[in-house]
């Protein structure tokens, strides 16, 4: 037993030692050593690097880096940095993990020039010293990272993000150096993932080292802000065997999250603002952007329609201290400048068939049953949309009235084959269904399925839509058929006509009608009817360009009528008489 305990203690000690040895740099400057083990100092002044008690992320010490105007240059620039040896090999796909905390005092103002605060440095075969990857304060406390991609002159700037001054900010980076596309750079700021780059990192040449501190560039002087000061604490650097937890100043990692963002329906320009209804698995609020603000903008988290056309709507979630930045999801929004009209259709054919090859296409019930050989039943319905005169549906809903349910679900399938009739269909010749639309739990009353996508497919085809209804889980579900006295099957379609008045291309105004002023500039439209018996005029209607009725008058005692027109835009005036209607278009400014 004693030998076993000694062995266990030895294993634990070896494991702890292995972790300790895996750190290339691991310092919080509490030991009083300004230059940690495995590091070299690059400064030309006594104030350039100091152990400080002014601020500390943890404990009571940190490392203070400072540069001033006209400090002597090192390597062509004014700098105060610490660096490691050349230890990372881009040809071997080495991985670096580095975590640290930095603090910019509130006295540090924005500067007109960028300043490097960390870099993975290397040289090419011509002794050009350039970072394989670096990160810098670009002057207004916006952290900007960049990477060289296979060549010292090929640079990619990564998406910048802000960080605060006057407080400690925790950073974790992991970088895979690679001359192929399998390299990567990831960054977390205060536990929130800010960068996720994949691609080449580095270029052929020397190995790579890590440098940290402050490096304002190749000149300071009158155009700079002097002095420049930054504090570092809790610096940890590892190679290949690191992890977020091992290098993070806070010691924890954020969780991943995903965005669910469904397809957006086609919208009419006159439709109200609407919620895109994207959700994040974290439960955090999703934000949106629109690629085409002439079509749609984002107002208080809703999509606001501006004009006809298409726009790509992007759903994003930036994460927080618990969750990482989510991968954005996009959907295309289509907006049509037309009128939406609601149509309710009953089926032209409906029937149910039974697996003993009997059927009923004229009864008042559509019976579905599952799980009993010789007694299974399926229902079929067909709708004809040819008479609607529409090309696009903004929404379509199939409604079936359930009059008997024993606790199962009902599945709705779409059918591409419309060559069947309610009196000719049998179990043997029933059409084949293509794919499941959705499943609904049984419940007495109307059950509804969203069939918008399928209806638009059929509107682009032969204007007929066939459906198959199945019961599941040994269920027995009855629906009313079109022969029922009430609560018949319904297909409710909101369709789009891009010529709302249907007659705008045939506008004419006879000489005995005077509509003035046109355009309207004072908010009042006048209509004068000459040589027309007022009793022949049935009505005067004014529509907006979407076909909405704005004003309507029926009785006329005088031949001149005034209409208030307060909103700018284009309008259609329709005068209904005993003869053909008189139609004109007017503009209001």
Rosetta blueprint (number, residue, H / E / L):
1 X L
2 X H
3 X H
4 X H
5 X H
6 X H
7 X H
8 X H
9 X H
10 X H
11 X H
12 X H
13 X H
14 X H
15 X H
16 X H
17 X H
18 X H
19 X H
20 X H
21 X H
22 X H
23 X E
24 X E
25 X E
26 X E
27 X E
28 X L
29 X L
30 X L
31 X L
32 X L
33 X L
34 X L
35 X L
36 X L
37 X L
38 X L
39 X L
40 X E
41 X E
42 X E
43 X L
44 X L
45 X L
46 X L
47 X L
48 X L
49 X E
50 X E
51 X E
52 X E
53 X L
54 X L
55 X L
56 X L
57 X L
58 X L
59 X L
60 X L
61 X L
62 X E
63 X E
64 X E
65 X E
66 X E
67 X E
68 X L
69 X L
70 X L
71 X L
72 X L
73 X L
74 X E
75 X L
76 X L
77 X E
78 X E
79 X E
80 X E
81 X E
82 X E
83 X E
84 X L
85 X L
86 X L
87 X L
88 X E
89 X L
90 X H
91 X H
92 X H
93 X L
94 X L
95 X E
96 X E
97 X E
98 X E
99 X E
100 X E
101 X E
102 X E
103 X E
104 X L
105 X L
106 X L
107 X L
108 X L
109 X L
110 X L
111 X L
112 X L
113 X L
114 X L
115 X E
116 X E
117 X E
118 X E
119 X E
120 X E
121 X E
122 X E
123 X E
124 X L
125 X L
126 X L
127 X L
128 X L
129 X E
130 X E
131 X E
132 X E
133 X E
134 X E
135 X E
136 X E
137 X E
138 X L
139 X L
140 X L
141 X L
142 X E
143 X E
144 X E
145 X E
146 X E
147 X E
148 X E
149 X E
150 X E
151 X L
152 X L
153 X L
154 X L
155 X E
156 X E
157 X E
158 X L
159 X L
160 X L
161 X E
162 X E
163 X L
164 X L
165 X L
166 X L
167 X L
168 X E
169 X E
170 X E
171 X E
172 X E
173 X E
174 X E
175 X E
176 X E
177 X L
178 X E
179 X L
180 X L
181 X L
182 X L
183 X L
184 X E
185 X E
186 X E
187 X E
188 X E
189 X E
190 X L
191 X L
192 X E
193 X E
194 X E
195 X E
196 X E
197 X E
198 X E
199 X L
200 X L
201 X E
202 X E
203 X E
204 X L
205 X L
206 X L
207 X L
208 X E
209 X E
210 X E
211 X E
212 X E
213 X E
214 X E
215 X E
216 X E
217 X E
218 X L
219 X L
220 X L
221 X H
222 X H
223 X H
224 X L
225 X L
226 X L
227 X L
228 X E
229 X E
230 X E
231 X E
232 X E
233 X E
234 X E
235 X E
236 X E
237 X E
238 X E
239 X E
240 X L
241 X L
242 X L
243 X L
244 X H
245 X H
246 X H
247 X H
248 X L
249 X L
250 X L
251 X L
252 X L
253 X L
254 X L
255 X E
256 X L
257 X L
258 X L
259 X E
260 X E
261 X L
262 X L
263 X L
264 X L
265 X L
266 X L
267 X E
268 X E
269 X L
270 X L
271 X L
272 X L
273 X L
274 X E
275 X L
276 X L
277 X L
278 X L
279 X E
280 X E
281 X L
282 X L
283 X L
284 X L
285 X L
286 X L
287 X E
288 X E
289 X E
290 X E
291 X L
292 X L
293 X L
294 X L
295 X L
296 X E
297 X E
298 X E
299 X E
300 X L
301 X L
302 X E
303 X E
304 X E
305 X E
306 X L
307 X L
308 X L
309 X E
310 X E
311 X E
312 X E
313 X E
314 X E
315 X E
316 X E
317 X L
318 X L
319 X L
320 X L
321 X L
322 X L
323 X E
324 X L
325 X L
326 X L
327 X L
328 X L
329 X E
330 X E
331 X E
332 X E
333 X E
334 X E
335 X E
336 X E
337 X L
338 X L
339 X E
340 X E
341 X E
342 X E
343 X E
344 X E
345 X E
346 X L
347 X L
348 X L
349 X E
350 X E
351 X E
352 X E
353 X E
354 X E
355 X L
356 X L
357 X L
358 X L
359 X E
360 X E
361 X L
362 X L
363 X L
364 X L
365 X E
366 X E
367 X E
368 X E
369 X E
370 X L
371 X L
372 X L
373 X L
374 X L
375 X L
376 X L
377 X E
378 X E
379 X E
380 X E
381 X E
382 X E
383 X E
384 X E
385 X L
386 X H
387 X H
388 X H
389 X L
390 X L
391 X L
392 X E
393 X E
394 X E
395 X E
396 X E
397 X E
398 X E
399 X E
400 X E
401 X E
402 X E
403 X E
404 X E
405 X E
406 X L
407 X L
408 X L
409 X E
410 X E
411 X E
412 X E
413 X E
414 X E
415 X E
416 X L
417 X L
418 X L
419 X L
420 X L
421 X L
422 X L
423 X L
424 X L
425 X L
426 X L
427 X L
428 X L
429 X L
430 X L
431 X L
432 X L
433 X E
434 X E
435 X E
436 X E
437 X E
438 X E
439 X E
440 X E
441 X E
442 X L
443 X L
444 X L
445 X E
446 X E
447 X E
448 X E
449 X E
450 X E
451 X L
452 X H
453 X H
454 X H
455 X H
456 X H
457 X H
458 X H
459 X H
460 X L
461 X L
462 X L
463 X L
464 X E
465 X E
466 X E
467 X E
468 X E
469 X E
470 X E
471 X E
472 X L
473 X L
474 X L
475 X L
476 X E
477 X E
478 X E
479 X E
480 X E
481 X L
482 X L
483 X L
484 X L
485 X L
486 X L
487 X L
488 X L
489 X L
490 X E
491 X E
492 X E
493 X E
494 X E
495 X E
496 X E
497 X E
498 X L
499 X L
500 X L
501 X L
502 X L
503 X L
504 X H
505 X H
506 X H
507 X L
508 X E
509 X L
510 X L
511 X L
512 X L
513 X E
514 X E
515 X E
516 X E
517 X L
518 X L
519 X L
520 X E
521 X L
522 X L
523 X L
524 X E
525 X E
526 X E
527 X E
528 X E
529 X E
530 X L
531 X L
532 X L
533 X L
534 X H
535 X H
536 X H
537 X E
538 X E
539 X E
540 X E
541 X E
542 X E
543 X E
544 X E
545 X L
546 X L
547 X L
548 X L
549 X E
550 X E
551 X E
552 X E
553 X E
554 X L
555 X L
556 X L
557 X L
558 X L
559 X L
560 X E
561 X E
562 X E
563 X E
564 X E
565 X L
566 X L
567 X L
568 X L
569 X E
570 X E
571 X E
572 X E
573 X E
574 X E
575 X E
576 X E
577 X E
578 X L
579 X L
580 X L
581 X L
582 X E
583 X E
584 X E
585 X E
586 X E
587 X E
588 X E
589 X L
